[in-house]
Amino acid sequence: MKTLDKLSLNNEKVLIRVDFNVPINEEGKVTDDTRIRAAKPTIDYILSKGGCCILISHLGRPDGKDAKFSLKQIQQTVSDIIEVPVLFAEDCIGTKTQTLANNLQNGQVLLLENLRFYDEETAGDEKFAKQLSKLGSVYVNDAFGTAHRAHASTAIIASFFKNKKAFGKLLEQEVLAIDQVMKTGEKPVLAILGGAKVSSKITIIENILDKIDHLIIGGGMAYTFIKAAGGNIGDSLCEDEYFQYTKDLLKQAADKNVKIHLPIDVVCTDDFANDANSQITPIGSIPEHWMGLDSGPESIVKFAAVVHESKTILWNGPVGVFEFENFSRGTISLGEAIAQSTTKGAFSLVGGGDSVAAVKQFGFEDRVSYVSTGGGAMLESLEGKDLPGIAALMD
Ligand code: AMP
């Protein structure tokens, strides 16, 4: 992996693809600056080595130029976070921007306007990528959130930099975290998959089954397994067309010596609402018209025991409808067990979609080893796919 420390950065104009696709409210204020803070170590490092930074990013999905999606709105926030004044270019390409880039001095930072004001960005247009490339002498990709896209600024541009390109520190951390689960992690390795549907996790399961020792299946996706085995699940989430798949998976796992852990009890309800009637039942004895929305107390204890004996833990997907307070206990308890196991020395990676939201909401963010910043990119990595943004840095 070509990391930043392998490049000379003194007097270099470093074009950094960052992921500043942050939420902005009606007043144009950034409401969650996580992604900007995540890029700070790379920017700090380049400035400290005597270079200057030209930051390129997309924001949202604009249809042509649109002030609502202008990165000008985040200029001050970026400046506040990196503690350096940030200059702004009203366009990401063109003569004026080229002049601003040419005049940039070591130690300075220039933020360019939204790349997606040009359709050429998402089209992966080579001419557009070449124009962008002329702004810098070194290219760094630090945008894990878009690394699964073959866009002009995330993948195509890299070919114009030959040896003068590198992983940013965030991208490096993300790749190392995934490798620690998939390749180098200490055994026993545990994957916890939750969330709504079996169908959306099949490719992940197929890719990780050879690499893990334990698999906890929780949340909505567990009910397909339970019903396929003859249990009564009432109106719980279920994908009947995957019955055979669940049976095949259980057999495959047994052949590979992977232990599968399903919930044994459930908190079920007569309506999909926080304050609906609820009761605890064995997982395969949910009354007609009731639905399971959270792991029951015995399942919580069972899952926590597996977490405590694991040395490497991947968590993707909540094990209940954590958005409803009354059905969040299973997800919170699981987060607590993972945090405790991490304190005892396990490596824990939380990645992809709603488990990241849950970890942040319940305050486990600083108690696990790593929380991924990229939803889709993390899922595709877990599925074993090569990410174009990463592959482009390797050649
Ligand atoms: P996913 O995007 O597949 O990770 O699914 C996340 C969603 O699954 C969250 O919004 C959870 O509320 C939902 N979920 C988790 N457990 C259940 C369940 N037992 N029934 C319905 N939805 C669930």
Residues whose N, C-alpha, C, O or C-beta is under 5 A from the ligand:
A	BS01	AMP	G194 G195 A196 K197 G219 G220 L237 G292 L293 D294 G317 P318 V319 G320 V321 F322 G353 D354
